[in-house]
Amino acid sequence: MPTVLRLNALRVVIYPADHRPAHVHIWGQGGEAVFILNCPDGPPELREVHGFTLRDVRRIETDLGPHIAALCREWSLIHGDF
């Protein structure tokens, strides 16, 4: 599971054998969240969350925002189209 970005103690992962739409898994601090990227321009949209508080999710969403274009490029490299 390739880590494509780190947000402080969190890992942002794109699975090679995953499905569309383009999305990332956020792992760390005992939780996982999945955000749809809404490529190519965002904004990230929460799909599911386990173990993170609402405050954590809001912070992750805010922190992901500036990286959407790069994450969409990474998704494209791994999977092709969004």
C-alpha positions, 0 to 999 in steps of 0.5 A, a space after each residue: 500500500 503506497 504512501 503517497 503523502 504524509 500529513 503530520 502523523 497520518 499516511 495518505 494511501 492509494 491502493 494499486 488494486 482499488 476502484 473508482 472514483 479517485 479516492 485516498 485512505 488516511 491511516 493513523 492515530 488508530 483511525 482510517 478515513 476515506 476521501 473521494 478526491 473529486 478530481 481534478 480540482 476537489 474538494 475532498 469529500 468524506 466517504 467513510 470514517 472509523 476511529 477519527 473524531 469529527 474534529 480530526 476529520 475536519 482537520 484532515 479534509 482541510 489539510 488534504 485540500 492543497 494536495 488535491 491536484 498532486 493526489 489526482 496526478 498520483 491516482 492517474 499514474 496508478 489507475 489511469 482515468 479518475 
